[in-house]
Amino acid sequence: MKLSLIGFGKMGRTIKNLAEKYNHKVISIVDPYSKEATHREISNESIQDSDVCIEFSTPESVISNIEAIARLKKDLVVGTTGWHNELNRVKELVEQTGIKLIYASNFAIGVNLFFMIVRYCARLVNQLNSYDVSIFEVHHSQKKDIPSGTAITLGDIIRDEMKQKDEIVTNLTGKIDPNQIHITGIRCGNIFGEHSVILDSNVDTILLSHRAKNREIFAEGVFFALDRLNKVKGMISFQDLLRDTLLKV
Ligand SMILES: NC(=O)c1ccc[n+]([C@@H]2O[C@H](COP(=O)([O-])OP(=O)(O)OC[C@H]3O[C@@H](n4cnc5c(N)ncnc54)[C@H](OP(=O)(O)O)[C@@H]3O)[C@@H](O)[C@H]2O)c1
């Protein structure tokens, strides 16, 4: 496929470096600041020859980028985090414009398997009523949002599955309430991304963890999504796409 990269930071570069190996070709790079960008903004000229746009920019710019790309009727894969509170609005836009959009706070296939494992555990633990739960994540010191979108997704999964948990807290300053799920993050060095879910009872602790070894883990998921884009209708999360694919096997 012919790709336009929107945002040319760490993820944009990783996708460019791996595109050929996966039989794709990067034909334009849109980034207002990068010296290596072919264009400074999204326009008919910058993306018209591509089959799909891959969006890894910033939480501040992602929504306006999605809007501009949808107006130009290009399909989209969105990896930028920090905008999922606007999912309904974006879904409407996708329906109005007839494009396809695959999104994820984390494109790592292993992380999406981890989401399914955590959902299954939370569902089982919910029957027992004896486990408390919390989430922590560790990322490199350049990451702009905290906690990570992936940690928030884990929180949403647990809130869906455990009836005693109905609120996520990320800025706890005092005692936690039993209905709350505490999510914390720390920033350190060059760590690609670690997420853990702690399930704690009076007699034991279950620790579920996922650790990314390098940034290619996210790019591989993006290429997996691209290979299935022709089967997608409208807007779908990568998690649903992966589950639909794996359960069909
Ligand atoms: N879904 C996943 O699997 C996954 C994996 C890794 C990261 N992420 C997320 O993806 C996003 C990008 O990550 P990253 O590590 O590549 O970050 P990054 O290295 O900071 O790259 C973001 C790039 O986008 C540029 N940019 C700023 N405004 C823009 C605009 N309006 N249009 C296009 N580009 C713009 C930034 O320029 P400046 O630096 O000059 O502002 C930077 O070059 C973050 O939200 C991150 O959390 C998602």
The ligand as an SDF file (V2000), in Angstrom:
LIG
                    3D

 48 52  0  0  0  0  0  0  0  0999 V2000
   -0.9360    3.1480   19.4400 N   0  0  0  0  0  0  0  0  0  0  0  0
    0.3210    2.7280   19.6690 C   0  0  0  0  0  0  0  0  0  0  0  0
    0.6450    1.5580   19.4920 O   0  0  0  0  0  0  0  0  0  0  0  0
    1.3450    3.7310   20.0950 C   0  0  0  0  0  0  0  0  0  0  0  0
    2.6900    3.3670   20.2480 C   0  0  0  0  0  0  0  0  0  0  0  0
    3.6160    4.3460   20.5670 C   0  0  0  0  0  0  0  0  0  0  0  0
    3.1970    5.6570   20.7270 C   0  0  0  0  0  0  0  0  0  0  0  0
    1.8790    5.9620   20.6150 N   0  0  0  0  0  0  0  0  0  0  0  0
    1.3650    7.3290   20.6950 C   0  0  0  0  0  0  0  0  0  0  0  0
    1.5230    7.8960   19.4040 O   0  0  0  0  0  0  0  0  0  0  0  0
    1.8180    9.2790   19.5190 C   0  0  0  0  0  0  0  0  0  0  0  0
    3.1550    9.5610   18.8610 C   0  0  0  0  0  0  0  0  0  0  0  0
    4.1710    8.8300   19.5310 O   0  0  0  0  0  0  0  0  0  0  0  0
    5.7110    9.0700   19.2110 P   0  0  0  0  0  0  0  0  0  0  0  0
    6.4570    8.2430   20.2030 O   0  0  0  0  0  0  0  0  0  0  0  0
    5.9770    8.8780   17.7540 O   0  0  0  0  0  0  0  0  0  0  0  0
    5.8050   10.6190   19.6160 O   0  0  0  0  0  0  0  0  0  0  0  0
    6.8360   11.7230   19.1180 P   0  0  0  0  0  0  0  0  0  0  0  0
    8.1790   11.1050   18.9420 O   0  0  0  0  0  0  0  0  0  0  0  0
    6.6840   12.8850   20.0520 O   0  0  0  0  0  0  0  0  0  0  0  0
    6.2930   12.0760   17.6610 O   0  0  0  0  0  0  0  0  0  0  0  0
    5.1740   12.8780   17.4030 C   0  0  0  0  0  0  0  0  0  0  0  0
    5.5050   13.7090   16.1870 C   0  0  0  0  0  0  0  0  0  0  0  0
    4.3570   14.4230   15.7090 O   0  0  0  0  0  0  0  0  0  0  0  0
    4.7530   15.7700   15.4530 C   0  0  0  0  0  0  0  0  0  0  0  0
    3.6260   16.6870   15.4020 N   0  0  0  0  0  0  0  0  0  0  0  0
    3.2610   17.6890   16.2580 C   0  0  0  0  0  0  0  0  0  0  0  0
    2.1540   18.3160   15.8060 N   0  0  0  0  0  0  0  0  0  0  0  0
    1.8050   17.7010   14.6510 C   0  0  0  0  0  0  0  0  0  0  0  0
    0.7670   17.9090   13.6990 C   0  0  0  0  0  0  0  0  0  0  0  0
   -0.1530   18.8630   13.8450 N   0  0  0  0  0  0  0  0  0  0  0  0
    0.7060   17.0950   12.6030 N   0  0  0  0  0  0  0  0  0  0  0  0
    1.6090   16.1230   12.4290 C   0  0  0  0  0  0  0  0  0  0  0  0
    2.6330   15.8930   13.2970 N   0  0  0  0  0  0  0  0  0  0  0  0
    2.7280   16.6620   14.3920 C   0  0  0  0  0  0  0  0  0  0  0  0
    5.7210   16.0380   16.5810 C   0  0  0  0  0  0  0  0  0  0  0  0
    6.4770   17.1990   16.3930 O   0  0  0  0  0  0  0  0  0  0  0  0
    7.0950   17.9150   17.7600 P   0  0  0  0  0  0  0  0  0  0  0  0
    7.8220   16.8560   18.5200 O   0  0  0  0  0  0  0  0  0  0  0  0
    7.9810   18.9530   17.2180 O   0  0  0  0  0  0  0  0  0  0  0  0
    5.8890   18.4370   18.5140 O   0  0  0  0  0  0  0  0  0  0  0  0
    6.5770   14.7620   16.4950 C   0  0  0  0  0  0  0  0  0  0  0  0
    7.4990   14.8180   15.4270 O   0  0  0  0  0  0  0  0  0  0  0  0
    1.7400    9.5860   21.0180 C   0  0  0  0  0  0  0  0  0  0  0  0
    0.4150    9.9750   21.3430 O   0  0  0  0  0  0  0  0  0  0  0  0
    2.0540    8.2460   21.6640 C   0  0  0  0  0  0  0  0  0  0  0  0
    1.4970    8.1300   22.9690 O   0  0  0  0  0  0  0  0  0  0  0  0
    0.9590    5.0320   20.2940 C   0  0  0  0  0  0  0  0  0  0  0  0
  1  2  1  0
  2  3  2  0
  2  4  1  0
  4  5  1  0
  4 48  2  0
  5  6  2  0
  6  7  1  0
  7  8  2  0
  8  9  1  0
  8 48  1  0
  9 10  1  0
  9 46  1  0
 10 11  1  0
 11 12  1  0
 11 44  1  0
 12 13  1  0
 13 14  1  0
 14 15  2  0
 14 16  1  0
 14 17  1  0
 17 18  1  0
 18 19  2  0
 18 20  1  0
 18 21  1  0
 21 22  1  0
 22 23  1  0
 23 24  1  0
 23 42  1  0
 24 25  1  0
 25 26  1  0
 25 36  1  0
 26 27  1  0
 26 35  1  0
 27 28  2  0
 28 29  1  0
 29 30  1  0
 29 35  2  0
 30 31  1  0
 30 32  2  0
 32 33  1  0
 33 34  2  0
 34 35  1  0
 36 37  1  0
 36 42  1  0
 37 38  1  0
 38 39  2  0
 38 40  1  0
 38 41  1  0
 42 43  1  0
 44 45  1  0
 44 46  1  0
 46 47  1  0
M  CHG  2   8   1  16  -1
M  END
$$$$
